[in-house]
Amino acid sequence: MAEIQTQMLLASRLGFVGQVAVDAFLTQHRGVSMQLHALRKALLRKSTQPAEISHSRFPDPHSRLI
């Protein structure tokens, strides 16, 4: 995310992209960054919780029993 933000800011400074496009990009960039951060936190939270016992007929590919 930081790399694409840097590229957009450089393009703006060099005159390849207008300020309206940069502002729109930064708004979207901020939203996606927040979503990715929330996803990462949720996945970390999930990975630290004790595993639930599955009652599925299908094996869990991440299970240590396989």
N, C-alpha and C positions, 0 to 999 in steps of 0.2 A: 504494500500500500504506500509506503514511503517513497519507493522508487518511482511509481507512476505520478505521485504528487510532485516530486522533484522535476520530472520530465515536463509536466504541464507548466510549472512555474518557469522553467528555463525557456520553454516555447513562448511563453508570454513575454518574458524579458527580451527575447530576440525578435519579437514582433510577428511571430507566426500565428498567434492566437489572440483574439480580442478579449477584452476584459469581461464582456458578457459571458463568453464561453468559459472563461476561467472561473467566474463566480458560480455558474451552473455546475461545473465540474466539481468545485470544492464543496458545494452543498451535497452533491451525490456522494462524493468521496467520504465526507463526514458520516453520512448515514450508513454507508456500507462498512466503514471502520467500526462504528458502534455495534452493528449487527454481528460482525466477526468477533468482536471482543466479547459480546454476550454469549455467542455460541461457544467460544473457547472456555469461558467461565463455566457454562453449563456442562460441557464435556469433562472438564476437570472435576467438577462437583460429582458428576455421575461416576467417574472412574475411582473416586475415593470412597464411595458408598459400598457396603457389603453386597456381594452378589445375591440376587434372588434365585430361589429354586424354580427352575422352569418346568412346567408340566406339559410341554410341547412334545409331540411325537417325533419331531425332527431334531437332530442333534445340533447343538450350538457350535458353530465352527471355531469359536474362541474359547471353548471349554477345554480344560486340561484333562478331561476324561477321554478325549478322543485320541 
